[in-house]
Amino acid sequence: MAEFIVYRLAPADATGKRAVARLEAANGEEAVRLAGRDVTLGAGETLAAEPAAVEDAREAERNRTSRDLARDTRGGEGPVAEV
């Protein structure tokens, strides 16, 4: 069993996805089936799942990048040359 994040995907004529569940399942198809019992979909919406480890790695990278940027700036003005 692995952890999956299940996303609600917007209809084909729109963009975006929103996480609606995080759960353990044998595979992505099972994760979608399990989440589908508790998620109401609008017209044209679908569900998709991806391994949670993938999104967890993306989030860790975003956090690392944010911390690095905060460390490299001074006073919110961006990098300042030493004189």
Backbone torsions as a table, in degrees:
resi	resn	phi	psi	omega
1	MET	NA	141.9	179.0
2	ALA	-130.4	162.0	176.9
3	GLU	-88.9	137.4	178.7
4	PHE	-128.5	150.5	169.4
5	ILE	-107.2	129.2	179.4
6	VAL	-103.9	131.7	-177.7
7	TYR	-113.1	143.4	169.4
8	ARG	-90.6	121.3	-179.7
9	LEU	-98.8	136.4	179.4
10	ALA	-66.5	160.6	176.5
11	PRO	-56.8	161.8	-176.0
12	ALA	-56.7	-29.5	-177.8
13	ASP	-87.2	3.5	178.7
14	ALA	-125.8	175.4	178.8
15	THR	-124.4	160.4	173.6
16	GLY	114.5	156.5	174.3
17	LYS	-145.6	150.6	-178.1
18	ARG	-137.0	130.3	178.1
19	ALA	-66.2	132.6	-179.9
20	VAL	-123.0	-13.7	-179.7
21	ALA	-160.9	151.9	171.7
22	ARG	-132.7	120.9	-174.8
23	LEU	-153.7	167.4	177.3
24	GLU	-94.9	137.3	179.2
25	ALA	-156.1	164.2	179.3
26	ALA	-71.8	-31.1	-179.8
27	ASN	-160.0	176.4	-177.4
28	GLY	-63.2	-38.7	179.6
29	GLU	-62.2	-42.7	178.3
30	GLU	-65.6	-38.8	179.0
31	ALA	-60.4	-43.5	178.6
32	VAL	-63.5	-43.2	-179.6
33	ARG	-62.9	-44.8	-179.5
34	LEU	-65.0	-45.0	-179.9
35	ALA	-66.6	-33.1	-178.8
36	GLY	-61.1	-21.3	178.4
37	ARG	-69.9	-25.6	-175.0
38	ASP	-113.7	-4.6	-175.5
39	VAL	-111.4	127.4	175.6
40	THR	-93.6	127.9	-179.1
41	LEU	-100.8	143.8	174.1
42	GLY	-85.4	177.5	-179.4
43	ALA	-58.6	126.1	177.3
44	GLY	80.4	-4.6	179.7
45	GLU	-81.8	149.9	176.4
46	THR	-136.3	169.5	175.9
47	LEU	-112.1	147.6	175.0
48	ALA	-143.9	150.7	-179.5
49	ALA	-125.5	148.8	171.2
50	GLU	-139.8	154.0	179.9
51	PRO	-56.6	135.9	-178.4
52	ALA	-61.9	-30.4	-179.0
53	ALA	-60.1	-33.0	179.7
54	VAL	-64.6	-50.4	-179.4
55	GLU	-70.1	-35.3	177.4
56	ASP	-60.9	-40.0	178.3
57	ALA	-66.1	-41.2	177.3
58	ARG	-61.3	-43.9	-178.9
59	GLU	-64.9	-41.3	177.9
60	ALA	-61.4	-40.1	178.7
61	GLU	-66.7	-41.8	177.6
62	ARG	-61.2	-42.9	179.8
63	ASN	-65.3	-41.7	178.6
64	ARG	-61.8	-45.8	-179.8
65	THR	-62.2	-42.5	179.1
66	SER	-62.4	-42.9	178.9
67	ARG	-64.4	-41.5	179.1
68	ASP	-62.9	-43.2	179.3
69	LEU	-63.4	-41.3	-180.0
70	ALA	-64.2	-37.5	-179.5
71	ARG	-70.6	-31.5	-175.8
72	ASP	-86.0	-3.8	-178.0
73	THR	-112.1	156.7	178.7
74	ARG	-130.8	123.2	176.5
75	GLY	65.4	21.5	178.5
76	GLY	72.7	8.3	-177.0
77	GLU	-97.4	-1.9	-175.5
78	GLY	93.0	-178.2	-178.5
79	PRO	-60.3	139.6	179.8
80	VAL	-121.0	130.6	179.5
81	ALA	-68.0	139.6	175.8
82	GLU	-74.7	140.6	-180.0
83	VAL	-110.6	NA	NA
